[in-house]
Each structure stands twice: as structure tokens, then as C-alpha cells.
Amino acid sequence: MADSSFDVVSKVDKMEAENAVNQARKEVEQRYDFKGVGADVAWSGDKVLLKASSEERVKAVLDVLQSKFIKRGIDLKMLEQGDPYPSGKEFRIEVALKDGISSENAKKVTKLIREEGPKSVKSQIQGDEVRVTSKSRDDLQATIALLKGADLDIDLQFINFR
């Protein structure tokens, strides 16, 4: 019997992220407490740019954006937000989306599987994802449960289980 495997990835659904940003922008445009403060949510390349006239207002816009991401099923671990910084007469926050597993996080995942996972399970880093293989599907499911319960600073998805 051939080995079974699955891939551990950390990806953001781009359409869901775009929908969350659009919903946040619409809410910011309609809410009364954001009238006249120059509040705005917009894509700036591959980042989301938040603007407002004061530091407190831009943090409130960030809160709206985070709530929309949660409602769309995107974990906040996938967001990498900067600190508010002044730019002319307004304050800005840049929010980047993490996509892929960085090499140090991939090393943490493989180390966790090696130390705490079932002994028959092997893992290897392939670019920005981790391939996990074993002869036993039950061991692979135990590994998925282990990774879901682990306190990592990234959101993991499990694909290509075969």
C-alpha cells in the first residue's frame, strides 16, 4: 500500500479578503461616528491601507476591518498590522495579509510533528508548505489534531489528504 499524505498550508482566500475589505469600507462610509474624520479603507497594492484624521479613529477603523475578517472566516493571525503613523494631516495603518508558511514557522511545524507526533509520520518542507506522509491514515489524522491544538502564530489549513 502506498503512503498517504496531506499538505499543511497557510493561505488567505483572496476573494473573501476582498469582500471583507469592501464590507469594512461600506460600513465606515455609512457610520455616523466616522463622518467628517476622513476615514477610509482601501487596497494599496497587496496591503490594506486605513486612513483617518486621528490615531483613535484609525484604530476604530482597524477594529471594523478585523470584525469583517472574522465574519468572513479569516483568522486574525493572517493579518500583519503596523502601528498608526502620521502622514500629513491624517493617520494611517497598513495591514498586510500573510500568505504561505515562512521558513521559520515551517521549521516549527516539522519540529512539533517530529517531537510530539506519531513515530510513523514524516514531514518535509516544500517551499511555503509542509508535506506530511505516513503509511497510516489514522496517524495522519492524529497529526492534524496535534497541529490544530498547537499554539502557533499562523493559521494552518490541511489540503490534499490522500
N, C-alpha and C positions, 0 to 999 in steps of 0.2 A: 504494500500500500504506500502511495506517495505521501510526502509530508503535507500537512495542512499549514496554512499561513494566513496572516492578515497584516495590514499596514496601519501604523499609527501616524496620523497626520494632524496638523493644526491649521485649518483653513477657515476663512470667513466667506460666507456666501455673499458675493458682490451685490446681487440684486436685493437681498434682504438689507444689507448695509445701506444701499442707496435709498431704499424705501424708508428706512429708519431716519436717515438724514432729511429726506423730503417731508416726512411727518413732523419732525422737530422744527423744521423751517416754517411749516404752516402754523404750528402751534405758537411759535414765537411771534409770527406776524399777527396772529389773532388775539393773543392775550393782552389784557389791559395793562398789566404791570410792566410790559415791555414796550409800551407806546412812548415814542419820543426819546428813547435811550440809544437808538441806532443799533439795536440787537439784530444779529444776522447769523445764519448758519449756511455754509456753502462749501462745496468741494473746491479744494485748491490743489490740483494735480491728484496725487494719491492720498492726500490728507484732507481732513475736515477742518475748516477754519471758522472759529467762533469769534464774533465781534460784539462789543457793547461799549457804552460810554464810561462805565466804571468797573472796577475789579469785582465788586459784589454781583453786578448784573451779568457779567460774562460767566461767573461761576454758576449763576442761576440758569443760564443758557446751557452750560455743560450738564447740569442736573437734568434738564429737559431731554437733552440728547441721550444721556445714559439711560433714562427711563424708556425711551423709544427703542434703544438697542435691546434692553431686557425684554420688552414686549415682543420684539421680533425674533427672540430666541438666540441672540448673540451674547455670549458671556462677556462680562466687563474685563476679563483677563485678556481679551483680544484687543483691547484699546490701550494705546500708549499715549497718555496725555501729558502735555507740557504744563509749565506754570504760566499764569497770566503775565503778560508783558505789555508795557505801554507802547503804542505805535501812533505817534501824532496825538490826536485828541481822544483816541479810543484805546481800549484794552483788547488784547487778542489771546486766544488759546489755540494751539494746534493739536489736533488729535489724529494720531496715525493708527492704522489697523495693522496688527501683527499678522503676518501670513507665512506659514511654514514654521518648522521647528528649528531653532537656531542650533548650532553645533554643541554649545554647552548644555542646552536643555536636552538634546538628543543623547548626550553622554549620561546625563542624569537618569533618563528613562531606561537606557540599556543597563546602567549600573543597578537600578532598582529591580529590573527583571532578573539580572544575574544573581543578586543577593537574596531577594525575597520571593522570587517566582519559582514555579516548579522546575525541577532539575532538567527535564527533557526539553525545555524551551530554550531556543537560541534566538538572539536578536542581532541585527546588523543595521548600521546607519546607511541610508541610501539618499544622499542629497539632503533635502529638507523633510524627509520622512524616515520612519524606522520600520523595517520588515521583521516580523516575528514569526518563527516557524517551529513546528513540533509535529511528531507523529500522532499525538493525542489531541483531538479537538477539545476534550474536557480540560486539558492543561492550558490550551489557548484561551478558553472561556474564563478559567481561573486567573489568567494573566490580565485579561481585560478588566475583571473585577478588581484586581490589585491596582491597576493603573487608574481606574475610576475613583478608588478610595484614597489614592495618594494625594498629598497636598503639594501639587506642582504649580508654578506660577504661569502655566499656559493651559489653554483649553484643548483637550485632545478629542479627536474623533477616530473611529475604527472603521476602516473600509476594506473591501476586497477579501472578506472572510471566505476562504475556500479550503 
